[in-house]
Amino acid sequence: MTHRIAVIPGDGIGPEVAQAGVRVLERLGLPLQFEWFDFGAERFLRDGTVLPTDFMDALRRDYAAIYFGAVGDPRVPGNEHAKGILLAMRFDLDLYINLRPCLLLDDRLSPLKGKGRAELRFTVFRENTEGLYAGIGGVFKKGTPDEVAQEVEVNTRKGVERICQAAFAFAESRGLRRVCMADKANVLVFGHGLWRRVFAEVAARHPGIEAKAMYVDALAMDLIRQPELYEVIVTNNMFGDILTDLGAVLTGGLGVAASGNIHPGRVSLFEPVHGSAPDIAGQGKANPIAMVLSGALMLEHLGFAREAQIVQNAVRDQIEHGAHTPDLVPLLGGTAATTGQVTAELLTRVEKFLR
Ligand SMILES: NC(=O)c1ccc[n+]([C@@H]2O[C@H](COP(=O)([O-])OP(=O)(O)OC[C@H]3O[C@@H](n4cnc5c(N)ncnc54)[C@H](O)[C@@H]3O)[C@@H](O)[C@H]2O)c1
């Protein structure tokens, strides 16, 4: 069976890293059919298209996954096209798991003294469809000295339950022993009180796993002090957004941080954590590794575990022995290579590990 993959490269460095990622995935010789779509700022500015409704239906019906670059363009005020593309897919396709592995690939990428690959290996499960990002709120007396602005945090029992369940299931499937839930239940007593209760209920169904609830501020400190205590972290939309940027910088930066937006068993979206990086777009400076590792997450989702491992091995080998884009030079040394050079070396390494 051929899996149809919708590739949306998007804006800025999106097309550069998407080209690299697809080339690596094609080299594996799997039954994957990549179909390219031009949704992004250029198309939006040309004819006003964001994401057609029939495209969303086609994604649900005909595609196994979406391989996404990045969106964001200084020519579009407020990035309204980006909301209509990426946030729309996350919400409309109900991609409730934002999976972000924070796994150190090489000790030299760690900014923490004495903490290397053995210590930095946690995975974050961020709730991706509710919380403070639900877009519920409003302003009153706008622009006056009496202005009031409200943003409502949405926490549903169903939403909390399914993300906690996904985190425990992931831990079990990987032979991991610890799941930590991050909240602010001491202050946000209603919404995060629900998180505490539901997390305890889900934990009781997984007695083999050590479950711990922590305040997010304490966890942020602890991830710097003793990251080795954490294997799986589950949290809400906003705290997950912040903790995963922390996780990215602890493991080599945005150039290597991958993510999946997942609804198990349904079409899901895989993308690098970084944005469209307009400051380096078109200069051959973009690190393709985050996109390539997002491709590995997509392979796992599609059931190609062996090939996902091959891609991860090729990336690790590249970081240890190969050329690097400029973002990694301060950490790894050497002289800067281009996106194209790093991609070419990655392709050779994929072939080596395929044999
Ligand atoms: N998922 C997404 O599509 C997404 C995510 C974040 C930001 N954005 C959008 O992207 C645009 C730029 O945002 P930003 O500058 O805050 O974040 P960014 O992630 O695009 O860039 C932050 C910094 O990291 C560097 N960087 C990012 N990816 C890199 C890579 N692969 N290789 C080397 N260096 C890399 C950039 O050069 C920049 O200095 C904005 O319009 C923003 O809204 C989109």
The ligand as an ORCA input file, in Angstrom:
! r2SCAN-3c Opt
* xyz 0 1
  N       5.708     26.139     13.041
  C       5.914     27.261     12.376
  O       5.647     27.341     11.189
  C       6.536     28.428     13.088
  C       7.145     28.273     14.327
  C       7.760     29.378     14.916
  C       7.750     30.600     14.262
  N       7.119     30.706     13.060
  C       7.172     31.970     12.283
  O       8.457     32.060     11.673
  C       8.822     33.426     11.538
  C      10.172     33.657     12.176
  O      10.044     33.449     13.576
  P      11.257     33.475     14.611
  O      12.395     34.239     14.000
  O      10.705     33.899     15.912
  O      11.652     31.938     14.800
  P      12.527     30.992     13.869
  O      12.477     29.642     14.456
  O      12.108     31.121     12.466
  O      14.034     31.570     13.993
  C      14.651     31.817     15.257
  C      16.169     31.841     15.069
  O      16.633     30.505     14.847
  C      17.298     30.390     13.604
  N      16.865     29.147     12.967
  C      15.609     28.628     12.929
  N      15.591     27.503     12.244
  C      16.851     27.256     11.847
  C      17.454     26.221     11.092
  N      16.766     25.171     10.596
  N      18.786     26.308     10.857
  C      19.511     27.321     11.339
  N      18.990     28.333     12.063
  C      17.669     28.301     12.305
  C      16.844     31.601     12.790
  O      17.810     31.968     11.840
  C      16.610     32.663     13.853
  O      17.803     33.327     14.153
  C       7.699     34.241     12.178
  O       6.840     34.677     11.170
  C       7.023     33.241     13.084
  O       5.663     33.562     13.309
  C       6.541     29.653     12.453
*
